[in-house]
Amino acid sequence: MEESARPPVKVIRSARRRRTIEARFKGRVLEVRIPARLSKAEEERAVEDMLARAMKKRKVAPLSDAALSDRAARLNAEILEGHAQWTSIRWVGNMTTRWASCTTSTGAIRVSDRLQHVPDYVLDAVLVHELTHTFVPNHSREFWEWADRAPRAERAKGFLEAYQRFGPGGER
């Protein structure tokens, strides 16, 4: 399976589960339930098998640009008190060193397509960060007071740091 198309996976070990292995999507995360007794190697094989089966059943489609815009509008209303004003927001495939960017003079926001399969809270934190740039164009204390309003903002920063290094396309 192509590494970049791989959704996040959460493995849940259960002492009550004896033989069966089950997988299902919860949002964009594939939860794989396995017996607690499985070795690490058996777990890896089970996860790969379940991931391949689940992806055949359900093509995980990334959010469209329109859905990304709707999400930004919701975050603006709920978190940024409607302060953000942008002209466009879209996925881009040519962003390799940044997660997203905002051209403050035009209000254009671009989001790296590398974020299409991250957990929702991570994408939300990136969107809030870029939306905040539409009314606070720098990384001042005021900026961070707004941007850090995103739910689990600190955790999202940690996720992105690890994802940059170890996620699809990162160092191994």
VENHUWO-V707701 format. One record per pair of residues at least 12 apart in sequence whose ideal C-beta (glycine too) atoms are under 8 Angstrom apart, sorted by the first residue. I is the first residue (numbers start at 1). J is the second residue. If there is no record, write none. Layout:
((I,J) (I,J))
This chain:
((1,48) (1,51) (1,52) (1,55) (3,168) (3,169) (4,114) (4,168) (4,169) (5,55) (5,60) (5,117) (6,51) (6,117) (6,168) (7,25) (7,28) (7,29) (7,30) (7,51) (7,55) (7,60) (7,117) (8,28) (8,29) (8,30) (8,117) (8,118) (8,119) (9,29) (9,30) (9,31) (9,32) (9,47) (9,51) (10,26) (10,29) (10,30) (10,31) (10,32) (11,32) (11,34) (11,43) (11,47) (12,31) (12,32) (12,33) (12,34) (13,34) (13,35) (13,36) (13,38) (14,33) (14,34) (14,35) (14,36) (15,36) (17,33) (17,34) (17,35) (17,36) (18,35) (19,35) (20,35) (21,33) (21,34) (21,35) (21,46) (21,49) (21,50) (22,50) (23,50) (23,51) (23,53) (23,54) (24,54) (25,54) (25,58) (25,60) (27,119) (27,120) (28,60) (28,117) (28,119) (28,120) (29,119) (30,50) (30,51) (30,54) (32,46) (32,47) (32,50) (32,51) (34,46) (60,117) (62,91) (62,113) (62,116) (62,117) (63,91) (63,116) (65,89) (65,90) (65,91) (68,89) (68,90) (68,91) (68,111) (68,127) (69,88) (69,89) (71,123) (71,124) (71,127) (72,84) (72,86) (72,89) (72,109) (72,127) (72,131) (75,124) (75,127) (75,128) (75,131) (75,150) (76,131) (79,128) (79,149) (79,150) (80,128) (80,131) (80,132) (80,135) (80,146) (80,149) (83,134) (83,135) (83,146) (84,131) (84,132) (84,134) (84,135) (85,107) (85,134) (85,135) (86,102) (86,107) (86,108) (86,109) (86,131) (86,134) (87,106) (87,107) (87,108) (88,107) (88,108) (88,109) (89,108) (89,109) (89,110) (89,111) (89,127) (89,130) (90,109) (90,110) (90,111) (91,110) (91,111) (91,112) (91,113) (91,116) (92,110) (92,111) (92,112) (92,113) (93,112) (93,113) (95,110) (95,111) (95,112) (95,113) (95,114) (96,112) (98,112) (99,111) (99,112) (99,114) (99,115) (99,126) (99,160) (100,112) (100,115) (100,126) (100,127) (100,129) (100,130) (101,130) (102,130) (102,131) (102,133) (102,134) (104,133) (104,134) (104,137) (107,134) (109,127) (109,130) (109,131) (109,134) (111,123) (111,126) (111,127) (111,130) (114,167) (114,168) (114,169) (118,159) (118,160) (118,163) (119,159) (121,150) (121,151) (121,152) (121,155) (121,156) (122,156) (122,159) (122,160) (122,163) (124,150) (124,151) (124,156) (125,147) (125,150) (125,151) (125,152) (125,153) (125,156) (125,157) (126,156) (126,160) (127,150) (128,146) (128,147) (128,149) (128,150) (128,153) (129,147) (129,150) (132,146) (132,147))
